[in-house]
Amino acid sequence: MLKPEPTALDATLRGEEEIAKHRRLYCAHYDGCLNASIASGWQSFSCTRCALSAYAENSPRLATFAHDRRNDPNG
């Protein structure tokens, strides 16, 4: 079974382009990875090397996103 694997970054991501390049904001595991990076004291993190990155949604379903927020299965 695949598990989320965020990668530590040495610098804070700045701007929408950098965030879009490194993060999968709509991934079901995003909140858990964000919490893990904070707990580990990382400056920032990237989703690009995570095996689950390929399965993450690129954009929300606009009509229902606000009411459809998924719980993180890991936390």
N, C-alpha and C positions, 0 to 999 in steps of 0.2 A: 504494500500500500504506500502511495506517495504521501510525503509529509511536507509542509511548507518549510522552505529553507531560505530565509532572507540573508543577504550578504551585507556586512558592515561597510559603511563608506566613511572616509576620513573628513569629509566636508558636508555641510548642510546643502541640500538641493535648493537652488534659487530659480524661480521662474517656472512658468507652466511647461516650457519645452523640456527642461531637465526632469521635472516631476513626471511628465508623460513618458519620457525615455526610461526611467528607472522604476516607476511604481505601477502597480495594477490596482488602482483605487477601488475597483468594483469586485475584486476577488473576495470570495467568502472568507478567506483567511486573513485579509488585510488588517483588521483590528487586532487580531492575535499577534501578527508579526510586528505591528507598531508597538504594542505593549511589550513584547519580548525585546525589541531594540532599545526601548526606554529602560527597561529593567537591567539590560546589559551595559548601559551607559554609552551606547553608540551615538556618534554625532548625527548619523543618518543611516539609511539602509536602502538597498536595491532589491527588486524582485526579479531582475533579469536572469539570474542563474538558477532560479527556483524551477524545479520540474513542473510545478503546478501553474507556472506563468502562462503556458500555452493554453490552459483551460479557463483562464480568467476572462471575464467579460471586458470588452474594450469601452463600452459605454452603457449607461443604465437604460432600462426600459422607461422612457420619459413619462408615460402616462401613469405608471404605477410605482415608480421608484421610491417616492416619499413614504408610501404605505407598505412597501414590499421589502424593507430592509431585512436582510438575512442575518441571523445570529451566527457568530463565529463558532464553528463546530469544536474549536480547541479552547474556548475560554469564555 
